[in-house]
Amino acid sequence: MTKKPRKNDDSAALLERITLDAEGDDEALWALAEAIAGELTTPADAFVVGEPIEVTSIDYEGNPRAGLLATCRRGDDRYVVGFADVVFSPGTDGARLSAVYRKWLGLVPHEVGPASPLRPQKRHKAEPGEIELSRPLDLIVLALKSNALRCRVLGTEREITLRTAVRDEVPGEIITLLPKKQWTHAGHPYLSGKVQGSRLDERALGLVPLALEREGDWDPEEEYWGEEGEPLDEWAKPIVARGKRPAFEMEQVLPGADPDDPDTDPIIEASELAAAGDRGAARELLMKLVAEDLRCLDAHAHLGNFEFERRPKQAMRHYRVGAAIGALTLGGEFDGVLPWGLIDNRPFLRCLHGVGLCRWRLGELKAAAESFTRLLWLNPSDNQGARFNLANVEAGRSWDECEKGG
């Protein structure tokens, strides 16, 4: 009897459950086919050699050498390929089940990331008739242009461009749209309608949490807390008392960057464009980064920086998206340290700092204090000056008061 897969099993545990009673390759493949077909909702969006396709079924035809087969559809074309060659987006049931089958074959899972040669170059497009114009539709905002929003239909891999007047939606937010019209131009799908509202729901985005790599321990005994004999600041007392904690570095996603060539850093390029006065080109580049991968936290941070002076409310929306996506990695019980000295932690710390500054500037002193306190727990060396901001907000000083005071 085939054991029903559990979604929280890793590949090895899931494979063991599925093939527990199987004797030989033939029985194992029948068990895998049954389990995968029962768990994978079809049609499922996927990719074959970088081309977007739909998987309509997974089958085993009794030939162990052929293994599991995937029936695929692209437009009006139908064809069959080996299931091992089908690439699903990370975090989906398809990716999880593909990893189990590839483990049985002795292969590593497909890795689809910004630097991977397997990363799909094309996207799934919303097809005519897929969207019901008579009911509200949830869309994930991927990027903003002058008169359009690049979006993905929530719960799918389908992208579509929403034609709309200039608005202030933020990449990573979810908008609810009352659709009016859908059409195709030059092979690209478009939609019009009325935006009824927006929200931040990071768990609904379907993102794979950023990885955390253990980097030894952070020990308060090895940190500088002032001259000998000086009393500890109040914020530092509970942190020192907590003692040694594990230190981590958070994965940084940076589409288009070559780790072997620092001159390819698109964040630096955007910063240089802004410094040269071309903020429009800088913003466009940052939008391109988050459209490629919403987990590019530094792009969210810099988009917030661009808005901070004139529109702090808008800036906070950008910072909050980046902070929320980063927090998917930490969960609610994280008790480690993300030192500023480990440079890949900086995008997340910048987003958190931006949220705190915006809250302070908007007069939300209690919430600002919570943000700065969290920053100090995550990075007690405090390279961002959170301790000074915390002292000001706890003393009830407004942003404007501190700015005028120099």
Secondary structure, 3 states (H helix, E strand, C coil): CCCCCCCCCCHHHHHHHHCCCCCHHHHHHHHHHHHHHHHCCCCEEEEECCEEEEEEEEEECCCCCCCEEEEEEECCEEEEEEHHHCECCCCCHHHHHHHHHHHHHCCCCCCCCCCCCCCCCCCEECCCCCCCCCCCEEEEEEEECCCEEEEEECCCCEEEEEECCCCCCCCCCEEEEEEEEEEEECCEEEEEEEEEEEECCHHHHCCCCCCEEEEEEECHHHCCCCCCCCCCCCCHHHHHHHCCEEEEEECCCCCCCECCEHHHCHHHHHHHHHHCCCHHHHHHHHHHHHHHCCCCHHHHHHHHHHHHCCCHHHHHHHHHHHHHHHHHHHCCCCCCECCCCCHHHHHHHHHHHHHHHHHHHCCCHHHHHHHHHHHHHHCCCCCCCHHHHHHHHHCCCCHHHHHHCC
